[in-house]
């Protein structure tokens, strides 16, 4: 598994924990619009959980600027290296 | 990362399965078991467990959950407090509360304070206001003392207005958060008029003074921020991107701190601390090491830590917390250090109940509760031995067993952080409480010796004093009105302003009742409010402290009331019983005192009446003074 894939599976885990009613696919293309429970309030919770779980800290620009999970994972990889 | 809740038990094995069981019960619309829910929430939850308990709290709110106290909390902030709402639910469960947070729309501080509009549109039990420095208007140029004074005045005006609005719009008290210090630029910040650091210090001082005068309550956010560290508390990214006044990650901790305050407001703080002895109050085992072998005092680091811990315990006692001992030991040996070790800070006289024997801890803790006349939920337990803690948790889940660890240097921190002894501004009755319970335990012993109850009551040499409401006693009167749940016929809550008005009202009789006996001054133990409607008087409020039951207190007060009524030419007295989850003990109050049922309503409340001419005084065994 590449770094990207393994981080995606960790992030997917967090997403399913937070958005317990969502059982659709979680891919690099997934965005907040795909998940009904994912509103601006829960977005903040999600960012905090991902930061805790993966041991990273997103910047002010990043936390609000992710296009989809792919760009979030890119940021994780960038912070990890 | 270490847990946010180190004073709670580590996550127990099989936690997930236990929570699943509770979730299933709730999903089927049934009522989950109170003790199991509280125990599941009151653990060192990680982020995911935290989420699950938050979700559970939301679901339990919807079923009528017995045992929990509901608290509707208004949230008013200059930034968003949305991130506190769900953690508040979870923190509440761990403390026996069902907390629902209702957030005011964004930036409604001034509108709530000064306009006629009520953004909460509902009844609340408290409003929590977390204001930022920006909520306080007024320019403060550096070195301009007059401008700073003026800004402080404005700030006080705003806080008072929020308090008044909370009372008039939602009928509840307001809790104001103190302000954490800003990240400082220079050590001289606080010495520089107009600086943010200095202004916040002065605001906090103003808030503390107002709380001491009981104009509002405070949630000491500044102290919590200091404890976890300002650099962790204040998260600049969350501040800008999420409008969060403090770290979102720390919201569960903030929520727990607020919940401990709400627990104190609803009378749910721990009232007694039960202590193990060996390796909890001193190092070593008294039975094996003997009085010369145990470690206490300046001879070792460990000995010093135990001395510090004992000083801390004495400080708790000074605030009214009752201390008790529960130890597997021979009684005489266990008492030896208290009597003969020169470095012991705690003496026998500080311990209200001393249970040293070879029975198991759970049995002894139950005995402590009984001797003190307290429910198990009012007890906290401290023991260095993890196995004993585990056993007590399993057998007595309602007792708060604190995870103190095994190192005496951390005992103080864990107990302080637990928030179990959170309290509102104290009054002199609170301070006397610990020794009053000591007296109670002595009473229990006499009671065992004196067979005849009447003789026993006489032997107490009780003196009851009934007097009208006055300014000096008002804080305690208000406290009793708002805290008493069990011996309370109508559970009507009145705040300081209401009681102050009653004091002046000539159509109203407000009585405060005090009781002393030869063992203790119990302080104020009852409040009665009578509304005079011509020839008929109505008992609006009748409540008593559960500290002195079965003493003939209610009979004594009722006799005095009828005597007063008769002298005023009153024909009858009416009373009402409004049932709640917690006042079942007084459902038979009026019939027992000679009243007859007049009407019953659908909600279970009942109206009673008794003609003044018909009333037969009850025998009482105390001296009663009635001051007018």
Interface residues (C-beta under 8 A of the other chain):
Chain A: X17 X18 X20 X41 X44 X45 X48 X49 X51 X52 X53 X57 X58 X59 X60 X63 X64
Chain B: X1 X47 X48 X51 X55 X82 X83 X236 X237 X238 X240 X241 X242 X244 X248 X249
